[in-house]
Structure formats: structure tokens, C-alpha cells
Amino acid sequence: MKVNKIVALQLMMSIVLMLGTASCSKKSSSTQASRATGWDVDSQNGTAARNAGKKQQAGPGLVFVEGGTFTMGKVQDDVMHDWNNTPTQQHVQSFYMDETEVTNGMYLEYLEWLKKVFPPTEENYKNIYEGASPDTLVWRNRLGYNETMTNNYLRHPSYANYPVVGVNWIQAVEFSKWRTDRVNEAVLEKSGYLKKGAKTQDVSAESLFNTEAYLASPSTTYGGNEELVLKKNPNGKRPKAGKDGVVPEEKNVYAQRSSGIILPEYRLPTEAEWEYAAAADVGQREYNIYKGQKKYPWSGDYTRSNKRKNRGDQLANFKQGNGDYGGIAGWSDDGADITNAVKSYAPNDFGLYDMAGNVAEWVADVYRPIIDNEANDFNYYRGNQYGKNKIGKDGKLEIVSTTSIKYDTLSNGKVVARNLPGEIAQVPVDEQETYLRQNFSTSDNINYRDGDKQSSRYFDFGDSESGSKADQAMYNSPKHNVTTDSLGKMIRKYDNSSKRTTLIDDKVRVYKGGSWRDRAYWLDPAQRRYFPQDMATDYIGFRCAMSRVGSKSEKRKSPRN
């Protein structure tokens, strides 16, 4: 009997200990307690810890592209023998990409906004709208009647869902910046960090929203109008009265990166990202994807569908032969003679439309004939130019004002704005940022491991000082100079030097994909060509991308034991 009492007592103690342990365990795993300190996150205003695990939302118009490895530059045909598609194994991080090319309707929204905020009639802004406008004269041909497209393609409603053309690389980059600010402006307004209607009321050049300026100094947004820029309690809970009956002051803050609602910037995709997204090897298990044997963004080696429902239909908009831009009317037709409305053809396995045909597309990279597979095999990109925020003499961020807009005159004479009011002024990184670093040593990294003197055809190994600097440059393309005189008259100076040996320089960008003007040869995602960044054509358009932050996959996976 005595033994049974002892056993019963031990059992009761065990139950008490188990309950106590469970209670402590439950308390320590509370979402309100920091895993680092055990402190109450809300009471310490721990925004980053409180928002831990919040997933990135896709921006408007974007679809998710899960990253992975692929063979970049592998083509089945190389009839041009230009040898600029050196196959390399590359890994691309997950990212988002526009479902379609940027359309005329999307670009007109940008132009209308510029026209409203920066009236071309005002002297200080006269070049902003014009500098962003596509070149509609790209449609003209010496021996062809194309005035219909010249006059109507950009603005007529019938072409609203057609890809925009006549846009140079610089204009595409500026559109991406504008899109970033307008999307984040809408996100903040919807989340209650901006006054409702702030993005549309009293919009002027003196009071604009800029994403980076808001993150760095929210009080500078909208020209410092505090009635539009709001603070908010991030957890949405009102503080409760303490034992003394006093209600503590509500802790309201501006939105931050740690809030998890501000999206990364819209930008042009890198060449590696674009090629990876176009190939869409994710859905082609029958191919050896490590060897990159896929020829088109779809299955098979032909441009026509082999599916029963639409057998024989063309899968892209391209030039089928000399004088044949679409096929015979009513038969064997791809449905277009110039460009076609987006989503006119089936998407690839990532859900992206027109990754072959319709228009070729700008990507971010500076062009070089050979990709050095020893340079980098992770998110390959050539064109990094690192900068930092400019700090004024008063120790504060320098925000671009209406009187400090900088303009650039391009080689073709077009004047474009380098920055806009509301943006943070940028300067190149200096020795303070590069000191004792091993990953980068200069601000401009376009020519890293490329274009050195030893690579030059003119370099004299016996005398390192021989020849001029221009002769020893690997890429010494013609340097046409455009300036203005004291009266504002444009002066064009052409470079007629006979020593120029290439058309490649640091202002030549890659474009990918075939277009309505191209034969099927160029539909291969690995094909690559180049064009000056300040020039435009009737067959090059663009689409935007956005980096993915956080997990590689959108699928929730259970943790491994």
C-alpha cells in the first residue's frame, strides 16, 4: 500500500512537470516573442522580427520565374559563324518577369503622366516629354510606304495592345524607374502609409514620390508635405491601458524595407535571366537540359504546332521568307505582317508570351563578343556601375529639385533627362567604399577582365607606352560628338578616323529574341545581337523584370529532419 502511494505521488509530480514544460514551450514559441532575446517584439517595436517570413507579392503585370541552372549560349544553328554564343553553365536566381512585352497603352500612360507633371510648354521641362517619346520615324523606309505606322502605331487605339517600338535602351530604363515609383506609391497608399488619393492629387514637379527617397527620408516625399505622408501602427493594435489606467502613446512609424510591403525595383532583365526565361526548360523533361538542346521556347524543332486542336498554326510572329512576313492570306498565316497584339500566341512553360517573335527585346547587359565563363556563373551580368546617395554640405541627402535636373545629349542629338525631381542625387562610389575590398575596386565595372591592353590588337608587348590610348583600347568604335553652341544650335562632329576597328563600345547593349522582321534562325533564345543604347528601331521593344527576395520557390516545403 505504501509503495502504491509513492508511485502515485511520483506520477502526479511527473504530470505537473510536463504541464509546466508545455506551458513554457508554448510561451517561448509565441509569435510575439523574439527568438534572439525573448523580448516582446511589439513592445520593442521590432518591425523586422514581427514581419519575418512575409513573402514578396508579385508586382502588376509580372509572373514568377523559378530560378535554376541552364546552359547559356548553346545554339543548334550558327550559320553566321560569329562565335559570340560561347556555351557556359549558369545559375539564375528566381525573379519575376512581365507576362508580355510593354505595350503602346502602357507606355502612353507613362507619357501622359510626364506631360501632366512636366508640361512641355515650360522652358525648364521642354526636353523631358520629348526625350521619353518613342521615335515614330523608325517605321519609314526609303523604298516602302509605311506612313500608316508612322502616324498611327503608337497612339491609335487599334494598336494599344501591340508592343511599343521606337524606344531606345535608355528610354526603357527610365520607364522602368517610373513604373517602380508608381507601383510602390499605390502600394503605400493602399496600406495606409500615404493619404488616400495622394498619388493623384496636386501632382506637380515640386512634389513627387520616389521610392528610394521615401525609404531614406520619408519626410522629403511630396516636397515635405506631411499631410500626405502618414505614420501607422505596424501591428494594427491599439495599446491597452496599464494598471495605473494610463494608455501608452501609440507607436506609429513610416513604412520601411522591413515592413515587407515595398517592392524591389522594376528593371530590364539581364541577358542570362531573359535567355533562361525564354528557354523555359522547366517543362521540357524529355530534353537533356544540362546540354541545352532545346531550340525554341516551345517543344520541338519546328515553328508550327503539332497539337491536334491547332495543328499547323504558327507559334510565333516572324518573317517566313523574302517578301513573306505572314503567309498567304487565309491560309498558312501567322496572323500578322508587322507586330501583333500581345498574347496572340501560346505562352511558354513559364507563362511568358512572345519570348520568340513579335519584337526583339532589350536586356540590361553591355555587349561583348565572348562571355568569360571564368568570370561568374551566378546571375551573370556585365554592366555594373555602382553608385551611392549624395550627401549635401548640410549633411543631409541631396534631393533633385526642379532647378537641378541634369540632361544628356545623345550621339544622335536627342536630349533626355538624366534624373527627375524627387529622386536622390547619385555619385559614383569612392575609395571609402572600395578600400580593402576584394569583390570590387572601382565604381564602373563594365570593362572588368575585358578590354585590357594585352587584349588589344595594337598592343606592343615590347613597349607598354607605344601607341595612343585609343589605339590600345580593345573596343575603339567611332566616337561621334554632339554639342551645342552659345545660341543652343546643335553641332554634330562625325568621327571619320580610319583607325576605328569595331562598332562595339561601352554604350552598346544586347538585345535578344527574333522579331517580326527576322527569320526563324533568330528565334532561338540563345541567339544574341547588339545595338547602340541611344538608338531605336521598329523591331526592338522590351519587358521589365523584378528580383525575387526570399525563398527560391513559391511552393511551401516542409523542413527537412
C-alpha positions as CSV (number, residue, x, y, z in Angstrom):
1,M,0.0,0.0,0.0
2,K,2.8,2.3,0.9
3,V,4.5,1.5,-2.4
4,N,1.4,2.4,-4.4
5,K,1.2,5.8,-2.7
6,I,4.8,6.6,-3.6
7,V,4.1,5.6,-7.2
8,A,1.0,7.7,-7.4
9,L,2.9,10.7,-5.9
10,Q,5.7,10.3,-8.5
11,L,3.1,10.1,-11.3
12,M,1.4,13.4,-10.1
13,M,4.8,15.2,-10.0
14,S,5.6,14.0,-13.5
15,I,2.3,15.3,-14.8
16,V,2.9,18.7,-13.1
17,L,6.4,18.9,-14.7
18,M,5.1,18.0,-18.1
19,L,2.4,20.7,-17.9
20,G,4.9,23.3,-16.8
21,T,7.3,22.4,-19.6
22,A,4.5,22.6,-22.2
23,S,3.4,26.0,-20.8
24,C,7.0,27.3,-21.1
25,S,7.4,25.8,-24.5
26,K,4.2,27.4,-25.7
27,K,5.3,30.8,-24.3
28,S,8.7,30.6,-25.9
29,S,7.3,29.8,-29.3
30,S,4.9,32.8,-29.2
31,T,5.0,34.9,-32.4
32,Q,5.2,38.0,-30.2
33,A,8.5,36.9,-28.6
34,S,11.9,37.4,-30.2
35,R,13.8,34.1,-30.8
36,A,17.0,36.1,-30.2
37,T,16.2,37.8,-26.9
38,G,12.9,36.5,-25.7
39,W,11.6,40.1,-25.5
40,D,8.1,41.0,-26.6
41,V,8.6,42.1,-30.2
42,D,5.6,44.5,-30.2
43,S,6.7,46.3,-27.0
44,Q,10.2,46.9,-28.5
45,N,8.8,47.8,-31.9
46,G,10.7,45.0,-33.6
47,T,9.5,45.5,-37.2
48,A,11.9,43.1,-38.9
49,A,11.2,40.3,-36.4
50,R,7.5,40.8,-36.5
51,N,7.4,40.6,-40.3
52,A,9.8,37.7,-40.5
53,G,8.6,35.2,-43.1
54,K,6.4,37.7,-45.0
55,K,6.5,36.7,-48.7
56,Q,7.0,39.1,-51.6
57,Q,4.0,39.9,-53.7
58,A,4.3,39.9,-57.5
59,G,4.0,43.4,-58.9
60,P,1.4,44.3,-61.5
61,G,1.9,42.5,-64.9
62,L,4.6,40.1,-63.6
63,V,4.7,36.3,-63.4
64,F,7.0,34.2,-61.3
65,V,10.1,32.5,-62.9
66,E,11.7,30.0,-60.6
67,G,15.5,30.1,-60.9
68,G,17.8,27.2,-61.7
69,T,20.7,26.1,-63.8
70,F,20.9,26.1,-67.6
71,T,23.4,26.1,-70.5
72,M,23.6,29.7,-71.6
73,G,24.6,30.4,-75.2
74,K,24.0,26.9,-76.6
75,V,22.5,27.2,-80.1
76,Q,21.7,24.4,-82.6
77,D,22.5,26.6,-85.6
78,D,25.3,29.0,-86.1
79,V,25.3,29.8,-89.8
80,M,26.6,33.3,-89.1
81,H,29.8,31.9,-87.5
82,D,30.1,34.9,-85.3
83,W,31.1,32.7,-82.3
84,N,29.5,35.0,-79.7
85,N,27.4,32.3,-78.1
86,T,30.0,30.5,-76.0
87,P,28.1,27.8,-74.1
88,T,28.5,28.2,-70.3
89,Q,26.7,26.6,-67.4
90,Q,24.9,29.4,-65.5
91,H,22.7,29.6,-62.4
92,V,19.9,32.2,-62.3
93,Q,18.1,33.2,-59.1
94,S,14.3,33.3,-59.1
95,F,12.8,36.5,-60.4
96,Y,9.6,38.0,-61.8
97,M,9.1,39.0,-65.4
98,D,6.5,40.8,-67.4
99,E,4.0,38.4,-68.9
100,T,4.1,40.3,-72.1
101,E,6.2,43.0,-73.8
102,V,5.4,46.6,-72.7
103,T,2.6,47.7,-74.9
104,N,1.8,51.0,-76.5
105,G,-1.0,51.5,-74.0
106,M,1.4,51.0,-71.1
107,Y,3.9,53.4,-72.5
108,L,1.3,56.1,-73.3
109,E,0.3,56.0,-69.6
110,Y,3.9,57.0,-68.8
111,L,4.0,59.7,-71.5
112,E,0.7,61.2,-70.3
113,W,2.0,61.3,-66.7
114,L,5.2,63.1,-67.8
115,K,3.1,65.6,-69.9
116,K,0.9,66.4,-66.9
117,V,3.7,66.7,-64.3
118,F,6.3,68.3,-66.6
119,P,4.4,70.5,-69.1
120,P,6.5,70.7,-72.4
121,T,5.4,74.3,-72.7
122,E,7.6,75.3,-69.7
123,E,11.2,76.0,-70.7
124,N,12.7,74.0,-67.8
125,Y,10.8,70.9,-68.8
126,K,10.6,71.1,-72.6
127,N,13.0,68.2,-73.1
128,I,11.6,65.7,-70.6
129,Y,8.4,64.6,-72.6
130,E,10.2,64.8,-75.9
131,G,13.1,62.8,-74.6
132,A,10.9,60.0,-73.4
133,S,8.7,59.8,-76.6
134,P,9.4,56.9,-78.9
135,D,10.8,57.6,-82.3
136,T,7.9,57.0,-84.6
137,L,10.1,57.7,-87.7
138,V,11.7,54.2,-87.3
139,W,8.9,52.9,-89.5
140,R,10.0,54.9,-92.5
141,N,11.7,53.1,-95.4
142,R,13.3,54.6,-98.5
143,L,11.5,52.2,-100.8
144,G,8.5,51.4,-98.8
145,Y,5.2,53.1,-97.9
146,N,5.0,52.9,-94.1
147,E,3.4,56.2,-93.2
148,T,0.4,54.5,-91.8
149,M,2.5,53.0,-89.0
150,T,4.5,56.3,-88.6
151,N,1.3,58.2,-87.9
152,N,-0.8,55.6,-86.1
153,Y,1.1,52.8,-84.5
154,L,1.9,54.5,-81.2
155,R,-1.4,56.3,-80.4
156,H,-4.2,54.7,-82.4
157,P,-6.5,52.5,-80.1
158,S,-6.2,49.6,-82.6
159,Y,-2.5,49.3,-81.6
160,A,-2.9,49.8,-77.9
161,N,-2.1,46.1,-77.0
162,Y,0.7,45.9,-79.5
163,P,4.3,46.1,-78.2
164,V,5.8,49.5,-78.1
165,V,8.8,50.1,-80.5
166,G,11.0,53.0,-81.4
167,V,12.2,53.0,-77.8
168,N,15.9,53.0,-77.1
169,W,17.6,51.3,-74.2
170,I,17.9,54.5,-72.1
171,Q,14.2,55.2,-72.5
172,A,13.3,51.6,-71.5
173,V,15.4,52.0,-68.3
174,E,13.7,55.3,-67.4
175,F,10.3,53.8,-68.0
176,S,11.2,51.0,-65.5
177,K,12.2,53.6,-62.9
178,W,8.9,55.5,-63.3
179,R,7.0,52.2,-63.1
180,T,8.7,51.3,-59.8
181,D,7.7,54.6,-58.2
182,R,4.1,54.5,-59.4
183,V,3.6,50.9,-58.2
184,N,5.1,51.5,-54.8
185,E,3.2,54.7,-54.4
186,A,-0.1,52.8,-54.9
187,V,1.1,50.0,-52.5
188,L,1.8,52.5,-49.7
189,E,-1.5,54.3,-50.3
190,K,-3.4,51.1,-50.1
191,S,-1.6,50.1,-46.9
192,G,-2.4,53.4,-45.3
193,Y,1.1,54.9,-45.3
194,L,0.0,57.6,-47.8
195,K,-3.2,59.7,-47.6
196,K,-5.9,58.3,-49.8
197,G,-5.7,59.9,-53.2
198,A,-2.2,61.2,-52.6
199,K,-0.9,59.7,-55.9
200,T,-3.3,61.8,-57.9
201,Q,-4.0,65.0,-56.0
202,D,-1.8,68.0,-56.7
203,V,0.7,66.1,-58.7
204,S,3.4,68.5,-59.7
205,A,7.2,68.6,-60.4
206,E,7.8,70.1,-57.0
207,S,6.0,67.3,-55.1
208,L,6.7,63.8,-56.4
209,F,7.0,60.4,-54.9
210,N,10.3,58.4,-55.2
211,T,10.7,55.0,-53.7
212,E,14.4,55.4,-52.6
213,A,13.8,58.9,-51.3
214,Y,10.9,57.7,-49.2
215,L,12.9,54.8,-47.7
216,A,15.9,57.1,-47.0
217,S,13.9,60.1,-45.7
218,P,10.1,59.8,-45.7
219,S,9.7,63.5,-44.7
220,T,11.1,64.6,-48.1
221,T,8.3,62.8,-50.1
222,Y,5.8,65.0,-51.9
223,G,8.1,68.0,-51.2
224,G,7.8,67.5,-47.5
225,N,4.0,67.6,-47.3
226,E,3.4,65.8,-44.0
227,E,-0.4,65.8,-44.6
228,L,0.2,63.2,-47.4
229,V,2.9,61.1,-45.8
230,L,1.4,59.2,-42.9
231,K,2.6,57.2,-40.0
232,K,0.9,54.0,-39.0
233,N,0.9,51.4,-36.1
234,P,2.6,48.5,-37.9
235,N,0.8,45.7,-35.9
236,G,-2.6,47.4,-36.2
237,K,-3.3,47.1,-32.5
238,R,-4.1,50.0,-30.2
239,P,-2.2,50.0,-26.9
240,K,-4.1,48.9,-23.8
241,A,-4.3,50.8,-20.5
242,G,-1.8,49.8,-17.9
243,K,-2.5,49.0,-14.2
244,D,-2.5,52.7,-13.5
245,G,-5.2,53.3,-16.1
246,V,-2.9,55.3,-18.4
247,V,-3.0,54.3,-22.1
248,P,0.6,54.5,-23.5
249,E,1.2,56.5,-26.6
250,E,0.6,54.6,-29.9
251,K,3.8,53.9,-31.7
252,N,3.3,55.0,-35.3
253,V,6.1,54.7,-37.9
254,Y,6.7,55.2,-41.6
255,A,6.9,52.1,-43.8
256,Q,10.4,50.7,-44.1
257,R,12.1,47.9,-46.1
258,S,11.5,45.7,-43.0
259,S,7.7,46.3,-43.4
260,G,7.8,43.9,-46.3
261,I,5.3,45.8,-48.5
262,I,7.6,47.9,-50.7
263,L,8.5,46.1,-53.9
264,P,12.0,45.9,-55.4
265,E,12.6,48.0,-58.5
266,Y,11.3,47.2,-61.9
267,R,14.2,46.9,-64.3
268,L,15.4,45.4,-67.6
269,P,16.2,41.7,-67.2
270,T,19.8,40.6,-67.6
271,E,20.8,38.6,-70.6
272,A,21.1,35.4,-68.5
273,E,17.6,36.0,-67.0
274,W,16.0,36.7,-70.3
275,E,17.5,33.6,-72.0
276,Y,16.7,31.4,-69.1
277,A,13.1,32.6,-69.0
278,A,12.7,32.2,-72.8
279,A,14.1,28.7,-72.9
280,A,11.7,27.6,-70.1
281,D,13.4,24.2,-69.6
282,V,11.2,23.7,-66.6
283,G,8.6,22.0,-68.7
284,Q,10.9,20.0,-71.1
285,R,11.9,16.9,-69.2
286,E,12.4,14.9,-72.4
287,Y,15.4,17.0,-73.3
288,N,18.8,16.9,-71.6
289,I,18.5,20.4,-70.2
290,Y,22.1,20.4,-69.0
291,K,23.2,20.2,-72.6
292,G,20.8,22.9,-73.6
293,Q,19.4,21.1,-76.6
294,K,16.1,23.0,-76.8
295,K,15.9,25.1,-79.9
296,Y,12.8,27.3,-79.3
297,P,10.8,28.4,-76.3
298,W,8.3,25.6,-77.2
299,S,8.8,21.8,-77.7
300,G,10.2,20.5,-81.0
301,D,12.4,21.7,-83.8
302,Y,9.6,23.4,-85.9
303,T,7.8,26.7,-85.7
304,R,4.3,25.1,-86.3
305,S,2.1,23.5,-83.7
306,N,1.8,19.7,-83.7
307,K,-1.2,19.7,-81.3
308,R,-4.4,18.2,-82.7
309,K,-6.5,21.2,-81.9
310,N,-4.4,23.8,-83.7
311,R,-2.1,21.6,-85.8
312,G,-0.1,23.6,-88.4
313,D,-0.6,27.0,-86.7
314,Q,2.5,29.2,-86.4
315,L,3.7,29.5,-82.8
316,A,5.3,32.9,-83.3
317,N,5.3,36.1,-85.4
318,F,8.4,36.1,-87.6
319,K,9.5,36.6,-91.2
320,Q,9.0,33.3,-93.1
321,G,10.9,34.2,-96.2
322,N,11.8,37.0,-98.6
323,G,8.7,39.1,-99.1
324,D,6.8,36.7,-96.8
325,Y,6.0,38.3,-93.4
326,G,2.9,36.3,-92.5
327,G,2.0,33.8,-95.1
328,I,-0.8,33.6,-97.7
329,A,-4.0,35.4,-96.7
330,G,-6.4,33.0,-95.2
331,W,-4.0,30.1,-95.3
332,S,-0.7,29.3,-93.6
333,D,-0.9,32.7,-92.0
334,D,0.7,33.7,-88.7
335,G,-1.9,36.5,-88.2
336,A,0.4,39.5,-88.6
337,D,2.5,41.3,-91.1
338,I,4.2,43.7,-88.7
339,T,3.9,43.2,-84.9
340,N,0.9,41.5,-83.4
341,A,-1.2,42.1,-80.3
342,V,0.4,40.6,-77.2
343,K,-1.0,37.2,-76.2
344,S,-1.8,36.3,-79.8
345,Y,0.3,33.1,-79.5
346,A,0.6,30.5,-76.8
347,P,2.9,31.2,-73.8
348,N,5.9,29.1,-72.9
349,D,6.1,26.9,-69.8
350,F,6.7,29.9,-67.5
351,G,3.6,31.6,-68.7
352,L,5.5,34.2,-70.7
353,Y,4.2,35.4,-74.1
354,D,6.2,36.2,-77.2
355,M,9.6,35.2,-75.9
356,A,10.2,34.4,-79.6
357,G,8.9,36.6,-82.4
358,N,6.8,39.8,-82.4
359,V,9.6,42.1,-81.3
360,A,13.1,41.5,-80.2
361,E,13.8,42.9,-76.6
362,W,16.4,45.0,-74.9
363,V,18.2,43.4,-72.0
364,A,20.4,45.1,-69.4
365,D,23.8,43.9,-70.4
366,V,26.6,45.7,-72.2
367,Y,27.6,43.7,-75.3
368,R,30.8,41.7,-75.5
369,P,31.5,39.1,-78.2
370,I,32.6,36.4,-75.7
371,I,31.2,35.6,-72.3
372,D,34.0,34.7,-69.9
373,N,32.8,31.6,-68.2
374,E,35.5,32.0,-65.5
375,A,34.2,35.5,-64.5
376,N,31.0,34.4,-62.9
377,D,28.5,31.6,-63.1
378,F,25.9,33.0,-60.8
379,N,23.5,35.7,-62.0
380,Y,25.9,36.6,-64.9
381,Y,25.7,40.3,-65.9
382,R,28.1,42.8,-67.5
383,G,27.3,46.4,-66.8
384,N,27.6,47.1,-63.1
385,Q,28.2,50.8,-62.3
386,Y,27.9,51.2,-58.5
387,G,26.8,54.5,-57.0
388,K,25.7,55.9,-53.7
389,N,23.5,58.6,-52.4
390,K,24.9,62.1,-52.5
391,I,25.2,63.9,-49.2
392,G,25.0,67.7,-49.2
393,K,27.1,70.2,-47.3
394,D,24.5,70.2,-44.6
395,G,24.9,66.5,-44.0
396,K,21.5,65.6,-45.5
397,L,20.5,63.7,-48.5
398,E,20.6,65.8,-51.7
399,I,17.2,65.5,-53.4
400,V,17.0,66.6,-57.1
401,S,14.9,69.8,-57.4
402,T,13.2,71.3,-60.4
403,T,16.2,73.5,-60.9
404,S,18.9,70.8,-60.7
405,I,17.6,68.4,-63.4
406,K,20.5,67.1,-65.5
407,Y,20.1,66.5,-69.2
408,D,22.3,64.4,-71.6
409,T,22.6,64.9,-75.3
410,L,22.8,61.6,-77.0
411,S,25.0,60.8,-80.0
412,N,22.0,61.2,-82.3
413,G,21.2,64.6,-80.9
414,K,18.2,63.5,-78.7
415,V,18.1,65.3,-75.3
416,V,17.0,63.1,-72.4
417,A,16.7,63.8,-68.7
418,R,19.3,62.0,-66.5
419,N,17.3,62.5,-63.3
420,L,13.9,63.9,-62.2
421,P,12.8,65.9,-59.2
422,G,12.2,63.9,-56.1
423,E,15.0,61.5,-56.8
424,I,18.1,61.2,-54.6
425,A,21.2,62.6,-56.4
426,Q,23.7,59.8,-57.1
427,V,27.5,59.9,-57.2
428,P,30.0,57.1,-58.0
429,V,31.4,55.1,-55.1
430,D,34.8,56.2,-54.0
431,E,37.8,54.8,-52.1
432,Q,35.9,54.8,-48.8
433,E,33.7,52.0,-50.2
434,T,36.3,50.1,-52.1
435,Y,39.1,50.2,-49.5
436,L,40.4,46.7,-48.7
437,R,37.5,45.1,-50.7
438,Q,38.2,42.1,-52.8
439,N,34.9,41.9,-54.6
440,F,35.1,45.2,-56.4
441,S,37.6,48.0,-56.6
442,T,36.0,50.7,-58.9
443,S,32.6,52.2,-59.4
444,D,32.5,51.3,-63.1
445,N,32.9,47.6,-63.7
446,I,31.8,47.4,-67.3
447,N,35.3,46.6,-68.5
448,Y,36.3,44.2,-65.7
449,R,38.5,41.4,-67.2
450,D,37.9,42.8,-70.6
451,G,39.4,45.4,-72.9
452,D,42.8,45.4,-71.2
453,K,45.9,46.4,-73.1
454,Q,47.1,42.9,-73.7
455,S,43.9,42.1,-75.4
456,S,44.3,44.9,-77.9
457,R,45.3,44.0,-81.4
458,Y,47.6,47.1,-81.4
459,F,49.3,46.4,-78.1
460,D,53.1,46.3,-78.3
461,F,54.5,43.9,-75.8
462,G,58.0,45.3,-76.1
463,D,56.9,48.9,-75.2
464,S,53.9,49.4,-72.9
465,E,53.9,53.1,-73.8
466,S,53.7,52.6,-77.5
467,G,50.7,53.8,-79.4
468,S,47.9,56.1,-78.3
469,K,45.4,55.2,-75.6
470,A,42.7,55.0,-78.3
471,D,44.8,52.5,-80.3
472,Q,45.3,50.3,-77.3
473,A,41.7,50.1,-76.4
474,M,40.1,46.7,-77.3
475,Y,36.9,48.3,-78.4
476,N,37.5,51.5,-80.2
477,S,34.3,52.3,-82.1
478,P,33.7,55.6,-83.8
479,K,33.1,58.5,-81.4
480,H,30.6,60.9,-82.9
481,N,30.2,64.0,-80.8
482,V,27.2,66.2,-80.5
483,T,27.4,69.6,-78.7
484,T,25.6,72.9,-78.7
485,D,26.9,76.4,-79.3
486,S,26.2,79.5,-77.2
487,L,23.0,80.0,-79.2
488,G,21.7,76.5,-78.5
489,K,22.4,75.4,-82.1
490,M,23.3,71.7,-82.4
491,I,26.8,70.9,-83.7
492,R,27.4,67.4,-85.0
493,K,31.0,66.1,-85.4
494,Y,31.5,62.8,-87.1
495,D,34.4,60.5,-86.3
496,N,35.9,59.7,-89.7
497,S,39.1,58.1,-88.4
498,S,40.4,55.1,-90.4
499,K,41.8,53.5,-87.2
500,R,38.4,52.6,-85.9
501,T,38.2,48.8,-86.0
502,T,34.8,47.9,-84.3
503,L,31.3,49.1,-83.6
504,I,31.4,47.9,-80.0
505,D,31.9,50.2,-77.0
506,D,30.6,50.6,-73.5
507,K,27.3,52.1,-74.8
508,V,26.3,49.1,-76.9
509,R,23.6,46.8,-75.4
510,V,22.4,43.3,-76.0
511,Y,19.0,42.6,-77.5
512,K,17.5,39.1,-77.6
513,G,14.8,37.2,-79.4
514,G,13.6,37.2,-83.0
515,S,11.2,39.8,-84.3
516,W,8.6,40.2,-87.0
517,R,11.5,41.3,-89.3
518,D,13.6,38.2,-88.5
519,R,13.8,34.7,-89.9
520,A,13.3,31.7,-87.7
521,Y,17.1,31.4,-87.1
522,W,16.9,34.3,-84.6
523,L,14.0,32.7,-82.5
524,D,16.5,30.6,-80.6
525,P,16.7,32.1,-77.1
526,A,20.5,31.8,-77.1
527,Q,21.0,34.0,-80.1
528,R,22.3,37.4,-79.3
529,R,22.8,40.7,-81.1
530,Y,23.8,44.3,-80.2
531,F,22.7,47.8,-80.9
532,P,23.7,51.3,-79.6
533,Q,21.8,52.1,-76.4
534,D,20.7,55.6,-77.6
535,M,19.2,54.3,-80.9
536,A,15.8,52.7,-81.7
537,T,14.3,50.5,-84.3
538,D,10.8,49.3,-85.5
539,Y,11.6,45.8,-84.3
540,I,13.1,46.2,-80.8
541,G,10.8,46.5,-77.7
542,F,11.3,45.5,-74.1
543,R,9.7,44.0,-71.0
544,C,10.5,44.5,-67.3
545,A,11.8,42.2,-64.6
546,M,11.9,42.3,-60.8
547,S,14.2,40.5,-58.4
548,R,12.8,37.8,-56.1
549,V,13.6,38.3,-52.4
550,G,13.4,35.4,-50.0
551,S,12.8,31.8,-50.9
552,K,13.6,30.4,-54.3
553,S,10.3,28.6,-54.8
554,E,6.7,29.8,-54.2
555,K,5.8,26.3,-53.1
556,R,5.7,25.8,-49.4
557,K,8.1,22.9,-48.5
558,S,8.2,21.1,-45.2
559,P,11.5,21.5,-43.3
560,R,13.9,18.5,-43.5
561,N,14.6,16.5,-40.4
